[in-house]
């Protein structure tokens, strides 16, 4: 299953593609996937008894794992708050026939704010009034919902355009409380995990500090600014660059675009790097926006607060250890990243890039002590610790410094990976073999670690020295872990629950840039293979203008030939899953093809065979 184009407002049986699927939810028919939430798949379904469309969010992960606490938290939060006019309405909850928990909510046919911004090239509305007018009014409406949650003792922690839905009447509604937490909850100080939508997360949250009321204020202001501007406040050519900009760059000045001074001042204060400089509450931020409306001659938008519901009950579930699927490679506007902060991190690591911010997101630890060399020899680290990474996923680049600690010139003739796990190491650059090293001089070898299997991995970096029989070696210490299908938001189902990626991802290119990736997953329980495809944002941004659409054709099949499990989606999909294919004793491959419907141009990627 994958994201498909937004459904039209027809009744069951009227769709060109015929009826949808049966979710196993009593009273719901004709379900079609319309998106993916933080931890589940979202479907649009028809309720014939009420003659209405509803949204059904089905839990996609292990019900007995940490996702259970998250599901129960979202259920309780929405149950307490969904009577607010600007919070999505919860109708019921339960389990499907297959046993998957679900939430049944109002279906907002206007889609999300993110959808609207993308469809209207950032304007969010096809009207003559300035963009800031609608954005500020919508921000105040959502502020009422957010302040209501805060007064009920709940932090949202994921305010962004993708989590603001638009009702059929054009009203914004705050959605997806899957990351919400009680305000009084104390994070685990030993090993803190931070899950955040990076472009709209406050700097202190990205540093690993606990979320707060003022971090929600920041996220709402960032969303309003995105609404006005059409793009996030901060963008970057890489994740590290984006994090550096969030930490250091000033808030974009909207005054040259005709945005009133008072609106700009309110946004800039709410997005201050120092949380103590922001408005102390969402209500205070909303009041500044309302005053700016009046000063500009606009009517002040009502600030609606819900009934007081009291603090979070003492029995609320505590914070589980979980991670959202992070689309780090794509770096989409709603990019999600998980920040892991170990109890102790060497200080020299934190000094890299922009200090704690970038180092907090990096999982690299460049550590090790230099060997004591004999006279006339080279000094190299004994070990380089690179941490744990998903199998077939590359680490960031590491540098190994080589120093001539002797009293004569020394020349390196070759630098290469070695050892049983040598295939895990790639040399991305080195300046050691091009020249002789004079006494005291240094050179550097840059490497990337990509584990080819799970468990402990110890590749060697071997350096051959002229006139020396045995090479110097640096022991690289790392580990690999299997990538579960849940990291790519796999659909509900027994075969997906224990599936893990096998073999490296394959890539398709368009215009010289990566535009497509395809992965093959394997379920030991079902002895079945399945395929997953992801259409990169840089392709979507190029293909979407002018109403451009594309077809994704994804198949997992026997490597020797024959039919397999195929799934297609058209419109503007960006990801897709196949059904499981029982593999037997043979090998399987996964192939994805993306074809632009207007130009006919296509790109294809095929994985290496996997023999389970």
C-alpha positions as CSV (number, residue, x, y, z in Angstrom):
1,X,0.0,0.0,0.0
2,X,1.2,3.5,-0.6
3,X,0.2,7.1,-0.6
4,X,-2.2,7.9,-3.4
5,X,-3.7,11.1,-4.8
6,X,-6.4,12.7,-2.6
7,X,-9.7,11.0,-3.1
8,X,-12.6,12.8,-4.8
9,X,-15.9,13.3,-3.0
10,X,-17.8,10.4,-4.5
11,X,-19.8,7.7,-2.8
12,X,-18.8,4.0,-2.9
13,X,-19.2,2.4,-6.3
14,X,-18.7,5.7,-8.1
15,X,-14.9,5.6,-8.2
16,X,-13.3,4.7,-11.4
17,X,-11.1,2.2,-9.6
18,X,-14.0,0.3,-8.1
19,X,-14.7,-0.5,-4.4
20,X,-12.0,-0.2,-1.8
21,X,-10.7,-2.8,0.7
22,X,-12.3,-4.2,3.9
23,X,-10.4,-3.0,7.0
24,X,-12.2,-5.4,9.3
25,X,-13.9,-2.5,11.1
26,X,-17.6,-3.1,11.7
27,X,-19.7,-0.6,9.9
28,X,-17.0,0.6,7.5
29,X,-16.6,-0.3,3.8
30,X,-14.7,0.8,0.7
31,X,-11.5,1.8,2.5
32,X,-8.7,3.5,0.6
33,X,-5.3,4.4,2.0
34,X,-4.9,8.2,2.1
35,X,-1.8,8.6,4.2
36,X,0.3,7.5,7.0
37,X,0.4,8.9,10.5
38,X,3.1,8.8,13.1
39,X,2.7,5.1,13.8
40,X,-0.2,3.8,11.6
41,X,-1.8,3.7,8.2
42,X,-4.7,6.1,7.6
43,X,-7.6,5.1,5.4
44,X,-10.7,6.9,4.2
45,X,-13.7,4.6,4.7
46,X,-17.5,4.8,4.1
47,X,-20.0,4.4,6.9
48,X,-23.3,3.5,5.2
49,X,-25.3,3.7,8.4
50,X,-24.3,7.4,8.8
51,X,-23.9,8.1,5.1
52,X,-20.5,9.7,5.7
53,X,-16.8,9.3,5.1
54,X,-14.6,8.7,8.1
55,X,-10.8,8.5,8.6
56,X,-9.6,5.2,10.2
57,X,-6.1,5.1,11.6
58,X,-4.9,1.5,12.0
59,X,-1.9,0.7,14.1
60,X,0.9,-0.6,11.9
61,X,3.3,-1.8,14.6
62,X,3.4,-4.5,17.3
63,X,0.4,-4.0,19.6
64,X,2.3,-5.5,22.5
65,X,5.4,-3.3,22.0
66,X,5.9,0.4,22.9
67,X,3.4,1.4,20.2
68,X,0.6,0.2,22.6
69,X,1.4,3.0,25.0
70,X,1.5,5.5,22.2
71,X,-1.9,4.3,20.8
72,X,-3.5,4.5,24.3
73,X,-2.0,8.0,24.8
74,X,-3.5,9.3,21.6
75,X,-6.8,7.7,22.3
76,X,-7.1,9.2,25.8
77,X,-5.8,12.6,24.5
78,X,-8.3,12.8,21.7
79,X,-11.1,11.5,23.9
80,X,-10.5,14.4,26.3
81,X,-9.9,17.1,23.7
82,X,-11.7,16.3,20.5
83,X,-14.8,18.4,21.4
84,X,-12.7,21.5,20.6
85,X,-13.8,23.0,17.3
86,X,-10.2,23.0,16.0
87,X,-9.1,19.5,17.1
88,X,-10.0,16.6,14.9
89,X,-13.1,14.7,16.1
90,X,-12.7,11.1,17.5
91,X,-15.8,9.0,16.9
92,X,-14.8,5.6,18.3
93,X,-11.9,3.2,18.8
94,X,-11.4,-0.5,18.9
95,X,-9.7,-3.4,17.1
96,X,-10.1,-4.7,13.6
97,X,-11.1,-8.3,12.9
98,X,-7.4,-9.1,12.6
99,X,-6.7,-7.6,16.0
100,X,-5.1,-4.3,15.0
101,X,-6.1,-1.3,17.2
102,X,-7.7,1.6,15.3
103,X,-9.0,5.1,15.8
104,X,-12.1,6.2,13.8
105,X,-12.2,9.9,13.3
106,X,-13.9,12.6,11.2
107,X,-12.6,12.6,7.7
108,X,-11.5,16.1,6.8
109,X,-12.0,16.4,3.0
110,X,-9.9,19.5,2.7
111,X,-6.7,17.5,3.3
112,X,-3.8,18.8,5.3
113,X,-2.3,22.3,5.3
114,X,0.8,20.7,3.9
115,X,-1.2,19.4,0.9
116,X,-2.7,22.8,0.3
117,X,0.6,24.6,0.4
118,X,2.1,22.2,-2.1
119,X,-1.0,22.3,-4.4
120,X,-1.1,26.1,-4.5
121,X,2.7,26.7,-4.7
122,X,2.8,28.0,-1.1
123,X,-0.2,30.4,-1.1
124,X,-2.5,28.0,0.6
125,X,-5.5,29.8,-0.9
126,X,-6.5,31.0,-4.3
127,X,-7.7,34.4,-3.2
128,X,-6.6,38.0,-3.7
129,X,-5.9,38.7,0.0
130,X,-2.3,38.6,1.2
131,X,-1.1,35.2,2.4
132,X,-0.4,36.5,5.9
133,X,-4.1,37.2,6.5
134,X,-5.3,33.6,6.2
135,X,-2.1,32.2,7.9
136,X,-2.4,34.4,11.0
137,X,-6.2,33.7,11.3
138,X,-5.5,30.0,11.0
139,X,-2.6,30.1,13.4
140,X,-4.9,31.8,16.0
141,X,-7.5,29.1,15.6
142,X,-5.0,26.3,16.0
143,X,-3.5,28.2,19.0
144,X,-6.9,27.9,20.8
145,X,-6.7,24.1,20.3
146,X,-3.0,23.9,21.4
147,X,-3.6,26.1,24.5
148,X,-6.6,23.9,25.4
149,X,-4.3,20.9,25.3
150,X,-1.7,22.6,27.4
151,X,-4.2,23.6,30.1
152,X,-5.3,19.9,30.1
153,X,-1.7,19.0,30.8
154,X,-0.7,17.8,27.4
155,X,2.1,18.9,25.1
156,X,1.5,18.2,21.4
157,X,5.2,18.0,20.4
158,X,4.6,17.7,16.6
159,X,2.8,20.8,15.4
160,X,3.5,21.2,11.6
161,X,1.5,21.8,8.4
162,X,1.1,18.0,7.9
163,X,-0.7,17.8,11.2
164,X,-3.2,20.6,10.6
165,X,-6.2,19.3,8.6
166,X,-8.7,21.4,6.8
167,X,-12.4,20.8,7.3
168,X,-15.0,20.9,4.4
169,X,-15.8,24.4,5.8
170,X,-12.2,25.6,5.5
171,X,-11.5,25.4,9.3
172,X,-8.1,24.2,10.5
173,X,-8.0,21.3,12.9
174,X,-5.1,20.1,14.9
175,X,-4.5,16.3,14.4
176,X,-2.1,13.5,15.3
177,X,-1.5,13.4,19.0
178,X,0.6,10.3,18.7
179,X,3.7,12.2,20.0
180,X,1.8,14.1,22.8
181,X,3.1,13.8,26.3
182,X,2.0,14.9,29.7
183,X,3.6,18.3,30.7
184,X,4.7,16.8,34.0
185,X,6.5,13.8,32.5
186,X,10.2,13.6,33.3
187,X,12.3,12.1,30.5
188,X,14.8,9.3,31.1
189,X,18.0,11.1,32.0
190,X,20.1,8.1,31.2
191,X,19.4,7.7,27.5
192,X,17.1,10.3,25.9
193,X,15.5,9.7,22.6
194,X,13.9,12.7,20.8
195,X,11.5,12.4,17.9
196,X,10.8,15.6,16.1
197,X,9.8,17.0,12.7
198,X,13.1,18.8,12.2
199,X,12.0,21.9,10.2
200,X,9.5,22.9,12.8
201,X,11.2,21.7,16.0
202,X,12.7,24.1,18.5
203,X,16.5,24.2,18.7
204,X,16.5,23.0,22.3
205,X,14.4,19.9,21.4
206,X,16.9,19.0,18.7
207,X,19.6,19.3,21.3
208,X,17.8,16.6,23.2
209,X,16.2,18.8,25.9
210,X,12.7,18.0,27.1
211,X,9.8,19.4,25.2
212,X,7.9,22.3,26.8
213,X,5.1,24.8,26.3
214,X,7.5,27.2,24.7
215,X,8.7,24.5,22.2
216,X,5.1,24.0,21.1
217,X,4.9,27.8,20.8
218,X,8.0,27.7,18.5
219,X,6.5,24.9,16.4
220,X,3.2,26.8,15.9
221,X,5.0,30.0,15.0
222,X,7.2,28.0,12.5
223,X,4.1,26.6,11.0
224,X,2.5,30.0,10.6
225,X,5.6,31.4,9.0
226,X,5.7,28.4,6.6
227,X,2.0,29.1,5.8
228,X,2.8,32.7,5.0
229,X,6.1,32.1,3.1
230,X,5.2,28.8,1.3
231,X,8.4,27.1,2.5
232,X,9.8,26.3,6.0
233,X,11.7,29.0,7.8
234,X,14.9,26.9,7.5
235,X,16.1,24.6,4.7
236,X,19.4,23.0,4.0
237,X,21.2,20.9,1.4
238,X,21.9,18.2,4.0
239,X,20.5,17.3,7.4
240,X,23.6,18.7,9.2
241,X,23.3,22.0,7.2
242,X,19.6,22.2,8.2
243,X,20.3,21.7,11.8
244,X,23.1,24.3,11.7
245,X,20.7,26.8,10.2
246,X,18.0,26.1,12.8
247,X,20.6,26.6,15.5
248,X,22.3,29.7,14.2
249,X,20.4,31.5,11.4
250,X,18.0,34.3,12.2
251,X,14.3,33.9,11.5
252,X,13.6,35.0,7.8
253,X,12.4,38.6,7.5
254,X,8.9,38.7,6.0
255,X,8.7,42.5,6.0
256,X,9.9,42.8,2.4
257,X,6.9,40.6,1.4
258,X,4.4,43.0,2.8
259,X,3.8,41.2,6.1
260,X,3.1,43.8,8.9
261,X,5.7,44.7,11.4
262,X,3.6,43.4,14.4
263,X,3.1,40.0,12.8
264,X,6.8,39.7,12.0
265,X,7.8,40.7,15.5
266,X,5.4,38.1,17.1
267,X,6.8,35.3,14.9
268,X,10.4,36.3,15.5
269,X,9.9,36.4,19.3
270,X,8.1,33.0,19.2
271,X,10.9,31.5,17.3
272,X,13.7,32.9,19.4
273,X,16.7,30.5,19.9
274,X,16.5,31.0,23.6
275,X,13.2,29.5,24.9
276,X,13.1,32.1,27.7
277,X,12.8,34.9,25.2
278,X,9.6,33.5,23.6
279,X,6.0,34.1,24.7
280,X,5.5,32.1,27.8
281,X,2.2,30.5,26.5
282,X,0.4,29.8,23.3
283,X,-2.3,32.2,24.5
284,X,0.2,35.0,24.8
285,X,1.4,34.3,21.3
286,X,-2.1,34.3,19.9
287,X,-2.9,37.6,21.6
288,X,0.1,39.2,19.9
289,X,-1.2,38.0,16.6
290,X,-4.7,39.3,17.3
291,X,-3.3,42.7,18.2
292,X,-1.4,42.6,14.9
293,X,-4.6,41.9,13.1
294,X,-6.4,44.9,14.7
295,X,-3.4,47.1,13.9
296,X,-3.6,46.1,10.3
297,X,-7.3,46.8,10.1
298,X,-8.3,43.1,10.0
299,X,-10.9,41.6,12.3
300,X,-9.5,39.7,15.2
301,X,-9.9,36.0,14.9
302,X,-11.7,34.4,17.9
303,X,-9.4,32.6,20.3
304,X,-11.5,29.6,21.4
305,X,-10.6,27.7,24.5
306,X,-12.2,24.4,25.4
307,X,-13.6,23.5,28.8
308,X,-11.0,23.0,31.6
309,X,-10.3,19.2,31.7
310,X,-7.7,19.1,34.5
311,X,-4.2,17.7,34.5
312,X,-3.2,14.3,33.0
313,X,-4.3,11.5,35.3
314,X,-1.5,9.9,37.3
315,X,-2.1,6.6,35.5
316,X,-1.1,7.9,32.1
317,X,1.4,5.7,30.3
318,X,5.0,6.9,30.6
319,X,7.2,7.6,27.7
320,X,8.0,4.5,25.6
321,X,11.2,4.0,23.6
322,X,10.3,4.3,20.0
323,X,11.3,6.1,16.8
324,X,9.4,7.5,13.9
325,X,10.5,6.3,10.4
326,X,13.1,9.0,9.5
327,X,13.2,9.9,5.9
328,X,16.6,11.3,6.3
329,X,17.9,10.6,2.9
330,X,15.0,12.4,1.1
331,X,15.1,15.5,3.4
332,X,11.5,16.3,2.7
333,X,9.9,19.3,4.4
334,X,8.3,17.0,6.9
335,X,11.5,15.2,7.5
336,X,11.5,13.3,10.7
337,X,14.6,12.4,12.6
338,X,15.2,10.5,15.9
339,X,17.9,12.0,18.1
340,X,19.7,9.5,20.4
341,X,21.7,11.0,23.2
342,X,23.9,8.5,25.1
343,X,24.7,9.2,28.8
344,X,28.3,10.2,28.0
345,X,29.6,11.5,24.8
346,X,33.2,12.5,24.2
347,X,33.6,16.3,24.2
348,X,35.5,16.4,21.0
349,X,32.6,14.9,19.1
350,X,30.2,17.6,20.4
351,X,32.6,20.2,19.1
352,X,32.1,19.1,15.5
353,X,29.9,21.1,13.1
354,X,27.6,23.2,15.3
355,X,28.3,21.5,18.6
356,X,25.6,19.7,20.5
357,X,22.9,20.2,17.9
358,X,24.5,18.4,15.0
359,X,26.4,16.0,17.2
360,X,23.1,15.1,18.9
361,X,21.6,13.9,15.7
362,X,24.8,12.1,14.6
363,X,25.3,8.7,16.0
364,X,29.1,8.8,15.4
365,X,31.8,8.7,18.0
366,X,35.2,9.2,16.6
367,X,37.2,7.9,19.5
368,X,40.4,6.0,20.1
369,X,43.9,6.4,21.4
370,X,47.0,6.8,19.3
371,X,49.5,4.0,19.3
372,X,52.9,4.9,20.6
373,X,55.2,4.4,17.6
374,X,58.9,3.6,17.5
375,X,61.3,6.3,16.2
376,X,60.8,7.0,12.5
377,X,57.3,5.5,12.4
378,X,53.8,6.7,11.9
379,X,51.3,7.4,14.7
380,X,47.8,6.2,14.0
381,X,44.8,5.5,16.2
382,X,44.5,1.9,17.6
383,X,40.7,2.0,17.1
384,X,38.0,4.0,15.5
385,X,34.6,3.6,17.1
386,X,31.8,4.3,14.6
387,X,28.7,3.1,16.6
388,X,25.7,1.0,15.5
389,X,24.0,1.5,12.2
390,X,21.3,-0.2,10.2
391,X,22.6,-2.9,7.9
392,X,23.4,-1.5,4.4
393,X,22.9,2.1,5.8
394,X,26.0,4.3,5.5
395,X,27.4,6.2,8.4
396,X,28.6,9.8,8.2
397,X,32.2,10.3,7.2
398,X,34.9,9.7,9.7
399,X,38.5,11.0,9.6
400,X,41.5,9.0,10.7
401,X,44.6,11.2,11.3
402,X,48.1,9.9,10.5
403,X,51.1,11.7,12.0
404,X,54.8,11.2,11.4
405,X,56.1,10.9,14.9
406,X,59.6,10.0,13.8
407,X,62.7,11.9,12.7
408,X,62.7,11.0,9.0
409,X,60.4,11.3,6.0
410,X,57.9,8.4,5.6
411,X,55.8,7.5,2.7
412,X,52.5,5.6,2.6
413,X,52.1,3.6,-0.6
414,X,48.6,2.2,-0.1
415,X,45.5,2.6,2.1
416,X,42.8,0.0,1.8
417,X,40.1,-1.8,3.8
418,X,41.0,-5.2,5.1
419,X,39.9,-8.1,7.4
420,X,36.8,-10.3,7.3
421,X,34.5,-7.2,7.5
422,X,36.6,-5.1,5.1
423,X,33.6,-4.8,2.8
424,X,31.9,-2.6,5.5
425,X,34.5,0.1,5.0
426,X,34.7,2.6,2.1
427,X,37.6,5.1,1.7
428,X,36.0,8.3,0.5
429,X,39.1,10.4,0.4
430,X,42.8,10.4,1.5
431,X,45.8,12.7,1.3
432,X,48.4,10.3,2.6
433,X,49.7,8.5,-0.5
434,X,50.3,11.5,-2.7
435,X,53.3,12.8,-0.8
436,X,56.0,11.9,1.7
437,X,55.3,13.0,5.3
438,X,58.1,15.0,6.9
439,X,58.7,14.7,10.6
440,X,55.7,16.2,12.5
441,X,53.4,16.4,9.4
442,X,50.0,14.9,9.3
443,X,47.6,13.6,6.7
444,X,44.0,12.3,6.8
445,X,42.1,9.3,5.6
446,X,38.3,9.6,5.4
447,X,36.1,6.6,5.7
448,X,32.4,5.6,5.7
449,X,31.1,2.6,7.6
450,X,28.3,0.6,6.0
451,X,27.6,-2.7,7.9
452,X,26.8,-5.6,5.6
453,X,25.4,-7.7,8.4
454,X,24.0,-7.6,11.9
455,X,26.0,-7.8,15.1
456,X,29.5,-6.7,15.9
457,X,31.6,-5.6,12.9
458,X,35.4,-5.0,13.0
459,X,36.8,-4.0,9.6
460,X,40.4,-2.9,9.4
461,X,41.9,0.1,7.7
462,X,45.3,-1.1,6.5
463,X,48.1,1.4,5.6
464,X,51.2,0.1,3.7
465,X,54.4,1.9,4.6
466,X,57.3,2.0,2.1
467,X,60.2,-0.2,3.2
468,X,58.0,-1.9,5.9
469,X,56.9,-5.5,5.5
470,X,53.7,-5.4,7.6
471,X,51.0,-2.6,7.2
472,X,49.8,-0.5,10.0
473,X,46.2,-1.2,10.9
474,X,43.4,0.8,12.5
475,X,40.7,-1.4,14.0
476,X,37.2,0.0,13.2
477,X,34.7,-1.0,15.9
478,X,31.0,-0.9,14.9
479,X,27.8,-2.9,14.8
480,X,25.0,-3.5,12.4
481,X,21.3,-3.9,13.2
482,X,18.6,-5.2,10.9
483,X,16.2,-2.5,9.6
484,X,12.6,-3.5,10.5
485,X,9.8,-2.9,8.0
486,X,8.2,-0.6,10.6
487,X,10.9,1.9,9.8
488,X,9.3,2.4,6.5
489,X,5.7,2.5,7.9
490,X,4.8,-1.1,6.8
491,X,1.1,-1.8,6.6
492,X,-0.5,-3.9,9.4
493,X,-0.1,-7.7,9.0
494,X,1.7,-10.7,10.4
495,X,4.2,-10.9,7.6
496,X,5.2,-7.2,7.9
497,X,5.5,-7.4,11.7
498,X,8.9,-9.3,11.7
499,X,10.1,-8.4,8.3
500,X,13.5,-6.8,7.9
501,X,15.4,-5.4,4.9
502,X,17.7,-7.8,3.0
503,X,20.4,-6.5,0.7
504,X,21.2,-2.9,-0.1
505,X,18.7,-0.4,-1.5
506,X,18.6,0.1,-5.3
507,X,18.3,3.5,-6.8
508,X,16.8,5.0,-10.0
509,X,17.9,8.3,-11.4
510,X,16.2,11.1,-13.3
511,X,18.1,14.1,-14.7
512,X,21.3,12.8,-13.1
513,X,19.7,12.8,-9.6
514,X,18.4,10.1,-7.4
515,X,14.6,10.0,-7.8
516,X,13.7,6.5,-6.6
517,X,14.8,3.9,-4.1
518,X,13.5,0.3,-3.7
519,X,14.1,-2.1,-0.9
520,X,13.4,-5.8,-0.5
521,X,12.1,-7.1,2.9
522,X,12.0,-10.6,4.2
523,X,9.6,-12.2,6.8
524,X,11.1,-15.2,8.6
525,X,7.7,-16.2,10.0
526,X,5.9,-16.2,6.6
527,X,9.0,-17.0,4.6
528,X,7.8,-14.3,2.3
529,X,9.4,-11.4,0.5
530,X,7.9,-7.9,0.0
531,X,9.0,-4.8,-1.8
532,X,8.9,-1.1,-0.8
533,X,9.5,1.9,-3.0
534,X,10.1,5.6,-2.1
535,X,9.9,8.5,-4.6
536,X,12.4,11.1,-3.6
537,X,11.3,14.7,-2.9
538,X,13.7,16.1,-5.5
539,X,11.9,14.1,-8.2
540,X,8.5,15.0,-6.9
541,X,9.4,18.7,-6.8
542,X,10.4,18.6,-10.4
543,X,7.5,16.4,-11.6
544,X,4.6,18.0,-9.7
545,X,4.4,21.6,-11.3
546,X,1.7,22.0,-13.8
547,X,-0.4,19.1,-12.3
548,X,2.2,16.5,-13.2
549,X,1.5,13.0,-12.0
550,X,3.3,9.7,-12.2
551,X,2.7,6.0,-12.0
552,X,4.6,3.8,-9.6
553,X,4.8,0.1,-10.6
554,X,6.3,-2.1,-7.8
555,X,6.8,-5.8,-8.0
556,X,8.6,-8.5,-6.0
557,X,9.1,-11.7,-8.0
558,X,11.3,-14.8,-8.3
559,X,14.8,-14.0,-9.6
560,X,14.5,-16.8,-12.1
561,X,11.4,-15.2,-13.7
562,X,7.7,-15.6,-13.4
563,X,4.9,-13.7,-11.8
564,X,5.1,-12.1,-8.4
565,X,3.3,-9.7,-6.0
566,X,2.6,-6.4,-7.8
567,X,1.2,-3.1,-6.6
568,X,0.6,0.1,-8.6
569,X,-0.3,3.7,-7.5
570,X,-0.8,6.7,-9.7
571,X,-1.3,10.4,-9.0
572,X,1.5,11.9,-6.8
573,X,2.4,8.9,-4.6
574,X,5.7,9.0,-2.8
575,X,5.8,5.5,-1.3
576,X,4.4,2.0,-2.0
577,X,4.4,-1.5,-0.5
578,X,3.6,-4.8,-2.2
579,X,1.8,-7.7,-0.6
580,X,4.0,-10.5,0.7
581,X,5.2,-13.1,-1.8
582,X,5.8,-16.6,-0.5
583,X,9.3,-17.3,-1.8
584,X,9.8,-21.1,-1.4
585,X,13.4,-22.1,-1.9
586,X,14.2,-19.7,-4.7
587,X,15.6,-16.2,-4.8
588,X,13.6,-13.0,-5.2
589,X,14.2,-9.5,-6.5
590,X,12.3,-6.3,-6.1
591,X,11.8,-3.8,-9.0
592,X,10.2,-0.4,-9.1
593,X,9.5,1.8,-12.1
594,X,8.2,5.4,-12.0
595,X,6.7,6.8,-15.2
596,X,5.8,10.4,-15.6
597,X,2.3,10.5,-17.1
598,X,2.8,13.7,-19.2
599,X,6.3,13.2,-20.5
600,X,6.4,9.4,-20.5
601,X,9.9,9.4,-19.1
602,X,10.6,6.6,-16.6
603,X,13.3,5.4,-14.1
604,X,13.7,1.9,-12.8
605,X,15.6,0.3,-9.9
606,X,16.1,-3.4,-9.1
607,X,17.5,-4.9,-5.9
608,X,20.1,-7.6,-5.7
609,X,18.6,-11.1,-5.5
610,X,17.9,-12.5,-2.0
611,X,17.8,-16.2,-1.4
612,X,16.0,-16.7,1.9
